[in-house]
Amino acid sequence: TENRINTERNRYNGDVKAYNAHIGMIPGRFYASWFGFTGSPYFQAEAGSETAPVVEDLFD
């Protein structure tokens, strides 16, 4: 599961990088400003998400 999440996060961040580059160059810059498109932020995990939750009590 962790590998799948990492793969999808990398794909998303790659797409965001391409999108941000496209709206930052001419003629994309003009179209983006005309239609109200803005840059997208990269995905960042929340603090503390690198530790797994305790699930021992769920399986008694």
DRENZAMAR-419474 format. One record per residue (C-alpha): residue number from 0; residue in three letters; chain; x, y, z. Coordinates in nm, 4 decimals. Layout:
BEGIN
SITE  i  aa  ch  east  north  up
SITE  NUM  ALA  A  X  Y  Z .
...
***
This chain:
BEGIN
SITE  i  aa  ch  east  north  up
SITE  0  THR  A  0.0000  0.0000  0.0000 .
SITE  1  GLU  A  0.2791  0.2431  0.0844 .
SITE  2  ASN  A  0.4413  0.1872  -0.2544 .
SITE  3  ARG  A  0.1118  0.2542  -0.4310 .
SITE  4  ILE  A  0.0592  0.5762  -0.2334 .
SITE  5  ASN  A  0.4139  0.6888  -0.3132 .
SITE  6  THR  A  0.3648  0.6138  -0.6830 .
SITE  7  GLU  A  0.0421  0.8128  -0.7015 .
SITE  8  ARG  A  0.1915  1.1020  -0.5020 .
SITE  9  ASN  A  0.4833  1.1172  -0.7461 .
SITE  10  ARG  A  0.2455  1.1102  -1.0446 .
SITE  11  TYR  A  0.0358  1.3891  -0.8971 .
SITE  12  ASN  A  0.3404  1.6041  -0.8205 .
SITE  13  GLY  A  0.4721  1.5422  -1.1731 .
SITE  14  ASP  A  0.1420  1.6538  -1.3241 .
SITE  15  VAL  A  0.1371  1.9625  -1.1002 .
SITE  16  LYS  A  0.4911  2.0462  -1.2089 .
SITE  17  ALA  A  0.3944  2.0215  -1.5779 .
SITE  18  TYR  A  0.0757  2.2252  -1.5228 .
SITE  19  ASN  A  0.2565  2.4998  -1.3326 .
SITE  20  ALA  A  0.5247  2.5161  -1.6013 .
SITE  21  HIS  A  0.2608  2.5349  -1.8752 .
SITE  22  ILE  A  0.0682  2.8223  -1.7185 .
SITE  23  GLY  A  0.3951  3.0036  -1.6502 .
SITE  24  MET  A  0.5110  3.0143  -2.0135 .
SITE  25  ILE  A  0.3767  3.2102  -2.3075 .
SITE  26  PRO  A  0.1043  3.1593  -2.4462 .
SITE  27  GLY  A  -0.0244  2.9554  -2.1506 .
SITE  28  ARG  A  0.0376  3.2499  -1.9223 .
SITE  29  PHE  A  -0.2092  3.4631  -2.1175 .
SITE  30  TYR  A  -0.4788  3.1982  -2.1266 .
SITE  31  ALA  A  -0.4321  3.1208  -1.7580 .
SITE  32  SER  A  -0.4746  3.4847  -1.6593 .
SITE  33  TRP  A  -0.7758  3.5327  -1.8892 .
SITE  34  PHE  A  -0.9593  3.2310  -1.7508 .
SITE  35  GLY  A  -0.8495  3.2610  -1.3875 .
SITE  36  PHE  A  -0.6197  2.9571  -1.3654 .
SITE  37  THR  A  -0.3570  2.9686  -1.0918 .
SITE  38  GLY  A  -0.0685  2.7428  -0.9950 .
SITE  39  SER  A  -0.1375  2.4290  -0.7935 .
SITE  40  PRO  A  0.0520  2.3306  -0.4781 .
SITE  41  TYR  A  0.2468  2.0070  -0.4567 .
SITE  42  PHE  A  0.1136  1.7317  -0.2332 .
SITE  43  GLN  A  0.2692  1.7346  0.1132 .
SITE  44  ALA  A  0.1794  1.4855  0.3824 .
SITE  45  GLU  A  0.0669  1.6097  0.7212 .
SITE  46  ALA  A  0.3154  1.6102  1.0069 .
SITE  47  GLY  A  0.3138  1.2801  1.1924 .
SITE  48  SER  A  0.1748  1.0784  0.9025 .
SITE  49  GLU  A  0.5013  0.8862  0.8685 .
SITE  50  THR  A  0.4183  0.6832  1.1806 .
SITE  51  ALA  A  0.1664  0.4007  1.1525 .
SITE  52  PRO  A  -0.1353  0.3939  1.3840 .
SITE  53  VAL  A  -0.1580  0.1297  1.6591 .
SITE  54  VAL  A  -0.4134  -0.1378  1.5652 .
SITE  55  GLU  A  -0.3372  -0.4052  1.8238 .
SITE  56  ASP  A  -0.6563  -0.3380  2.0210 .
SITE  57  LEU  A  -0.8747  -0.3879  1.7149 .
SITE  58  PHE  A  -0.8005  -0.7605  1.6917 .
SITE  59  ASP  A  -0.8813  -0.9105  2.0313 .
***
